[in-house]
Amino acid sequence: MGRYQPAIVGGLFIGILSSLPFVSAGNLCCCLWVVVGGGIAAYLQQQRQPEPLDAADAALGGLLAGLVGAILAIIAAVAIFSAAGDLMQDRLRDLLEQNPQLPPEVRDRFDVLFTGRNIVLLQAAVTLPMYAVFGLIGGLLGRVFVAKRKPQPPPSPGA
């Protein structure tokens, strides 16, 4: 558990902030919470070791943080959809009916796509890879900002 603890903490950060109604808008700006969560994972990894953090370890930590965050965000979406799914479906139907240029076949497709389990599957298909990639980027960026520098050898006295 100790090796994956930074990724889990970063993933918790991602999942919680990505699930909060107004706070989740930060993800509209280049997946802000996902990148920051990957950076948190890299920071925590660096704090656990005296030598500089390897890029591969930072990338893996960010990727795992993104996956953990995506799973938590999907679970929260399922809970929210279970509570307010009918209201969201009615709102979508109203929006589709207000657009007269939209063919009836397209309206029917949207109605099928955004109902029940399909909306959760669609969100999972988008969220899992996107959060993984942006978490990886956050881990690499975090490594750049928090990596401990290798000590420079002292200059030779004869130079």
C-alpha positions as CSV (number, residue, x, y, z in Angstrom):
1,M,0.0,0.0,0.0
2,G,2.9,2.4,0.8
3,R,4.1,2.5,-2.8
4,Y,0.7,3.5,-4.2
5,Q,-0.3,5.8,-1.4
6,P,0.7,9.0,-3.2
7,A,-1.3,8.0,-6.3
8,I,-4.3,7.2,-4.1
9,V,-4.1,10.6,-2.4
10,G,-3.8,12.4,-5.7
11,G,-6.7,10.3,-7.0
12,L,-8.8,11.3,-4.0
13,F,-8.1,14.9,-4.7
14,I,-9.1,14.5,-8.4
15,G,-12.2,12.4,-7.6
16,I,-13.5,14.7,-4.9
17,L,-13.0,18.0,-6.7
18,S,-14.2,16.6,-10.0
19,S,-17.4,15.5,-8.3
20,L,-18.4,18.7,-6.6
21,P,-21.0,20.6,-8.6
22,F,-19.5,24.0,-9.0
23,V,-15.9,23.2,-8.2
24,S,-15.8,20.6,-11.0
25,A,-15.9,23.5,-13.5
26,G,-12.1,23.8,-12.9
27,N,-11.8,20.7,-15.1
28,L,-13.1,22.7,-18.0
29,C,-9.8,24.5,-18.0
30,C,-7.4,21.9,-19.3
31,C,-8.5,19.3,-16.7
32,L,-7.1,21.5,-13.9
33,W,-8.0,19.2,-11.0
34,V,-6.6,16.2,-12.8
35,V,-3.3,17.8,-13.6
36,V,-3.0,19.1,-10.0
37,G,-3.8,15.7,-8.6
38,G,-1.1,14.1,-10.7
39,G,1.3,16.8,-9.4
40,I,0.3,16.1,-5.8
41,A,1.1,12.4,-6.4
42,A,4.6,13.4,-7.8
43,Y,5.1,15.7,-4.8
44,L,4.2,13.0,-2.3
45,Q,6.5,10.5,-4.1
46,Q,9.4,12.9,-4.0
47,Q,8.9,13.5,-0.3
48,R,9.3,9.8,0.4
49,Q,12.7,9.5,-1.2
50,P,16.0,11.4,-0.8
51,E,17.1,11.0,-4.5
52,P,15.5,12.9,-7.3
53,L,12.2,11.5,-8.6
54,D,12.5,9.5,-11.8
55,A,10.4,10.6,-14.7
56,A,8.9,7.2,-15.2
57,D,7.9,7.0,-11.5
58,A,6.3,10.4,-11.7
59,A,4.4,9.5,-14.9
60,L,3.2,6.2,-13.4
61,G,2.1,7.9,-10.2
62,G,0.2,10.6,-12.1
63,L,-1.4,8.0,-14.4
64,L,-2.6,5.9,-11.4
65,A,-3.9,9.1,-9.7
66,G,-5.8,9.9,-12.8
67,L,-7.3,6.4,-13.0
68,V,-8.3,6.5,-9.3
69,G,-9.8,10.0,-9.7
70,A,-11.8,8.9,-12.8
71,I,-13.2,5.9,-10.9
72,L,-14.3,8.1,-8.0
73,A,-15.8,10.6,-10.4
74,I,-17.7,7.9,-12.2
75,I,-19.0,6.5,-8.9
76,A,-20.2,10.0,-7.9
77,A,-21.8,10.5,-11.3
78,V,-23.7,7.2,-10.9
79,A,-24.9,8.4,-7.5
80,I,-26.0,11.8,-8.8
81,F,-27.6,10.3,-11.9
82,S,-29.5,7.8,-9.7
83,A,-30.9,10.7,-7.6
84,A,-31.6,13.2,-10.4
85,G,-31.6,11.2,-13.6
86,D,-35.2,11.7,-14.5
87,L,-34.9,15.4,-14.1
88,M,-31.7,15.5,-16.3
89,Q,-33.4,13.4,-19.0
90,D,-36.5,15.6,-19.0
91,R,-34.2,18.7,-19.4
92,L,-32.4,17.0,-22.3
93,R,-35.6,16.2,-24.0
94,D,-36.8,19.8,-23.6
95,L,-33.6,21.0,-25.1
96,L,-33.8,18.6,-28.1
97,E,-37.5,19.5,-28.7
98,Q,-36.6,23.2,-28.8
99,N,-34.3,22.7,-31.8
100,P,-36.6,22.2,-34.8
101,Q,-33.7,21.6,-37.3
102,L,-32.8,18.4,-35.5
103,P,-34.1,15.4,-37.3
104,P,-36.3,13.0,-35.3
105,E,-33.9,10.1,-35.8
106,V,-31.1,12.2,-34.1
107,R,-33.5,13.1,-31.2
108,D,-34.2,9.4,-30.7
109,R,-30.5,8.5,-30.7
110,F,-29.8,11.2,-28.1
111,D,-32.7,9.9,-26.1
112,V,-31.4,6.3,-26.1
113,L,-27.7,7.5,-25.6
114,F,-28.5,9.6,-22.6
115,T,-30.7,7.3,-20.6
116,G,-30.0,4.9,-17.8
117,R,-26.7,2.9,-18.0
118,N,-25.7,4.4,-21.3
119,I,-24.9,7.8,-19.9
120,V,-22.6,6.2,-17.3
121,L,-20.9,4.0,-19.9
122,L,-20.4,7.1,-22.1
123,Q,-18.9,9.1,-19.2
124,A,-16.6,6.2,-18.3
125,A,-15.4,5.8,-21.9
126,V,-14.5,9.5,-22.0
127,T,-13.3,10.0,-18.4
128,L,-11.0,7.1,-17.8
129,P,-8.6,7.7,-20.7
130,M,-8.8,11.5,-20.4
131,Y,-8.1,11.5,-16.7
132,A,-5.3,9.0,-17.1
133,V,-3.5,11.1,-19.7
134,F,-3.9,14.4,-17.9
135,G,-2.9,12.8,-14.6
136,L,0.3,11.5,-16.3
137,I,1.0,15.0,-17.6
138,G,0.4,16.4,-14.1
139,G,2.8,13.8,-12.6
140,L,5.5,14.9,-15.1
141,L,4.8,18.6,-14.5
142,G,4.9,17.9,-10.7
143,R,8.3,16.2,-11.1
144,V,9.7,19.3,-12.8
145,F,8.5,21.6,-10.0
146,V,9.3,19.4,-7.0
147,A,12.3,17.2,-8.0
148,K,15.2,17.4,-5.7
149,R,18.4,18.5,-7.6
150,K,21.4,16.3,-7.6
151,P,24.2,17.8,-5.6
152,Q,26.9,19.4,-7.8
153,P,30.4,18.1,-7.2
154,P,32.7,20.7,-5.6
155,P,35.1,22.3,-8.0
156,S,38.5,20.9,-8.1
157,P,41.1,23.0,-6.3
158,G,43.5,23.0,-9.3
159,A,41.1,24.5,-11.7
